[in-house]
Amino acid sequence: MRVVVDASVLIHLSRIGRFHLIKSLYGSVLISSSVYEEVVDKGWGLPGSLETEKAVDDGWIKVVSVANKWKVRELAKKFKIQIANAETVQLALEEKPDFVLADEEEIRRLVEENGLRIRGCLGILIDGMRNGVISVSEAERLVEELGTSGYRVSREILKTFDALLKGLGKRR
């Protein structure tokens, strides 16, 4: 399975102690060089920095440079987004992954508009439940932890997530 990951997912999953879900669920993943720079170099000592650096050293996160740097600048300028976010979108367009893991709205919108599938932290928790990696009760607790750690999500999305949790709980 090919997966491209943005900084937000690395950081938020690290904050709640579930960084390992990325490897458990998706195996080897790709990040752009700007995401690595944002999380590890500029964010050294912050959530996600040590985990990302170790995962790169261990080989299950691969840092990939985008081929079309001009397109990255064009995306950043046109949509008024950070370079790291534009690189994530461009890397996804170049690599055509099975999923893009990102939470930021501008990335999600651009990825979906280009016909690619996206998952955020809540989608990762759902995948974890579906694959038996975490329980429904653990997912409920982790959503609360995400909220207290600064993760922002609309009430509408939380309602949808809760409905999915209830459905998955009934199947078990």
Phi, psi and omega in degrees: 000134179259130183220134174252135185239139176263165183302320185304318181293316179301316183290310184293319179293326176295318180302329181257011176071027182235027178305323183299341180301328181300310180292316182301320185269326190239353180073227180283135181231166181246142169228154178282161178296328177291325176294317178300314180299316181296314186280315187267307185286302181285329184262019185308130180089348178269166179307133178097337186292309181293318181297317180293315179300317179295318180297323176293315178299322179285345175093000180269346166251126180250129178271125185236134174274137177290148181283319186255087181293329178296320179296324177300312180297320179296315178298315181299316182289312184297319185256005178053053180239161178294154180301318181299321178291319178297322178294322177299314179298312182296319177299319178296319179295324181283321186271340182049061182286168174291324179215154166244130178258109182201149179251336186289132187305317183295324177292312181304313182298311182295322180293313180296321178298337179261016172078015179260153180271147184227149174224143172252193181301321179294321176296325177294319177297320178296315177301321178298320178291315181298330182263006177073018181277328175225157180270168178297316181294324177294320178298319177300315179295319181294325177296319176297317178297320176302314181300317180285344180267004177106001178289129181251133179209146182288157177298324180298315179293321178297322177296316178298317179299314179299320178296319177297319178301314181298318178296319179290325179296324180290329182286341185272000000 
